[in-house]
Amino acid sequence: MDDIKEGLRYAFQTKNVLTLAISGTGHSGMEAVLSNLLEPGENVLIAITGTWGDRAADMARRYGAIVNTVSSKFGTTLKLSEIEDAVARVRPKLFFIVQGDSSTGVLQPVDNLSAICRRYNCLLAVDVVASLGAVPFYMDRWGIDAAYAGSQKVLGAPPGLAPISFSPRARDVIFSRKTPAPVYYWDMKLVGRQWKCFDEDRIYHHTISSTLLYGLREGLSILADEGLEHAIQRHRTCAKRLYNELEKIGFELFVENEDDRLCTVTTVYIPDWVTWDDVALYMRRQNVTVSGGMGPTAGKAFRIGIMGYNATLQTVTYLINVLQESIKHVKLVTASKL
Amino acid sequence: MDDIKEGLRYAFQTKNVLTLAISGTGHSGMEAVLSNLLEPGENVLIAITGTWGDRAADMARRYGAIVNTVSSKFGTTLKLSEIEDAVARVRPKLFFIVQGDSSTGVLQPVDNLSAICRRYNCLLAVDVVASLGAVPFYMDRWGIDAAYAGSQKVLGAPPGLAPISFSPRARDVIFSRKTPAPVYYWDMKLVGRQWKCFDEDRIYHHTISSTLLYGLREGLSILADEGLEHAIQRHRTCAKRLYNELEKIGFELFVENEDDRLCTVTTVYIPDWVTWDDVALYMRRQNVTVSGGMGPTAGKAFRIGIMGYNATLQTVTYLINVLQESIKHVKLVTASKL
C-alpha cells in the first residue's frame, strides 16, 4: 500500500499526503470526491462536457448539494471565460470538471482553472479517469484540490480500484465538515487512516482487495519504469496516427479541433456510406471491439479506445487493417444482396 | 454474470430476482442495504451483537435514519423476546441483524425473526458476511428481505465483491421510495439493470471488475459442486474439533454456549498462563495468522478464522500443532529468562 501511494503521487504529480486507492471502480472515486467535499445545501458547479458531468450532477444532488451546471457544446471544450462567468455567478464551494470525457472524446484544459477557483474561494476537482497517465496532468502545479482515476484505464490494472488524491486545502475542508461524510465506506478521514496517510497507526476500515492492490501496484510500476513524459508522448503519437488513418478512409471525427481531442478515446461519426453495425460486428469477430456512442454521442458516433498497454503504433495499424477489411467485407455482402 | 446470479441464489437459498454482487467489499453490501431501504427520518432498529451492528448504526445515521439499537450481552445472542420487545417499542421500517458476528464469534439465530417483523410490518435485513455457506441460511424460507455477504469469506474468492439479495417486498420498497437512493453507486434500481435483474435490457452503470467476477463465479461453482449441506457439515465438524482441542490445551472460549458459536470465527480468551503476543508472533512465523480481538473482544480475546477452503480437519490439526509448539517455545524462552 505504501508503494501504491508513492506510485499514485507520481502519476498524479503531487505531494499530497491524502493519496490512496478507493475500493471501488472509477465511479466510486467520483462519489468519494463529492461526498467528502460537499455538505447538504452547499453550492456545487459542475461542468458538463459529456456524460460524466451529468453523472456527477446526479450524485451531488443525491448528497443534498445545490447543483449548478455549465455546459459546452458537445464535441467542444468549455472556454475559460464561460467557466469564470459561471463560477462568479454561482459562487460554488466546489467546481467539478472532467479532463477527458470518454463519452464525447473531448479533452478539457484544466491547467488554467485554479486561479479562477482561488479568486472565488472554491475547491477544484478534476475527473482524470480516462486521461491520467496519457495526457499531461500536474495536480500540484495546476493547483487542483481533488482528482481521481480508475485502475483499469491507462494504468492497465484490473478494474475495481479508484486512485484518488486530495490537496491539503481539500483535506482541511474534509476535517472541518459540520456534518459527517454521508457515506462511511468513502469517509476519507477513516479510509485515510487505513492507508496510513496521517501521523497515526494504520486502523482497519474495510477489507481491501489484495488481488487488486497487487495489480494496481504493477500498473503503477510499469508507468514509473516508462516515465510519464514518454507514456504521454506514446499516446499522442498513436492518436495522431489513428486520426490520420481514419480520415484517409473517409471517417469524420466527432471532435473537430485536434487540440480538443482526448488521445485515449477517439469519437468518430457513424458513416452513412456503410452499414456500421455490421462493420462493428465483423471487427469484433476479429477480436477488435469498438464501442458504441454514449450519452451525447449515443447513436451518432462510435468510440475507439486505445490506451495504456495497447497504445502502440502496431495496435493502431492492426485496428485500421481490421477496420478496412471489415468495411470491404460489409460492402461486398451488401452489394451481393442487391 | 448470469451464472453468478444463479450461484448466489443457491448460496442465499432464494428465488429473489434482485440478487447480484455489489462492486465493493462486504462493507459496501451493508451500505447498499441501508441506503436503499431507508429514507431520511425513518426509524431503523439495529441489533448489536458485536462490532458490525455498531458499524451499521454509524452508516444508517449518516443516511439520516433515526437509529435505535438493541444489544446483547457480548458473547451471547439476543433472545427472541428482547427482539420482539424492541421491535414493538420502536416500530422500525427495518430491523437489521448480523447472523455471524466475526468480532465476538456469536451466531445469532435468524430463522425465527420474520414472524415478528411481519407482525409489526417491518423489513428484515441480515448480514451474512462471515456465515454464508458455512451455517444454515434459508433466505426465502426464513422470510428475510435483504441479505449480503463478502466474496472473500466462506466463498473463498478474492475480496472486492459483495453478494446481495433483496426480496420482492424489499424490492417494492426500493421502487416506491419518496427520495432517490442517496448513493448512485449502490442504487439498486440502476445496479439491478446492469445485472439484468428486471425485464429490461442490460444497461451500463459502472465498470464491474471482470477479474473479480471470474473469481466469484469460481467460488460459487465450488460451493455448488460440494453442496451447501456438505459445506455446512464440514464447517461444523472442524469447529467442534477446534473447540475440543483448544479446551484440552486450557483455553477458554469467549462464547460460552456452544450453540451460540459461529463456526467460521472462534473467539478465545487471551490466556494468563503464557505471553500471548509472543505465541501469536511465533505462530505467524510458521504461516499461521491468528487475529487479535476486535470491538468488544479487543484486548480480551484472539480470533481464529477457519472457513471455506481452509475448513478441513487437517487445517485444524496443523493449527493446533503449531499453537502447542509455539506455547512450548514461548514458555521455554520465558523460563530461560528467569
Interface residues (C-beta under 8 A of the other chain):
Chain A: S23 G24 T25 G26 H27 S28 E31 S35 R55 D58 M59 R61 R62 Y63 G150 Q152 P158 P159 G160 P180 A181 P182 V183 Y184 Y185 Y204 H205 H206 T207 I208 S209 S210 T211 L212 G215 M294
Chain B: S23 G24 T25 G26 H27 S28 E31 S35 R55 D58 M59 R61 R62 Y63 G150 Q152 P158 P159 G160 P180 A181 P182 V183 Y184 Y185 Y204 H205 H206 T207 I208 S209 S210 T211 L212 G215 M294
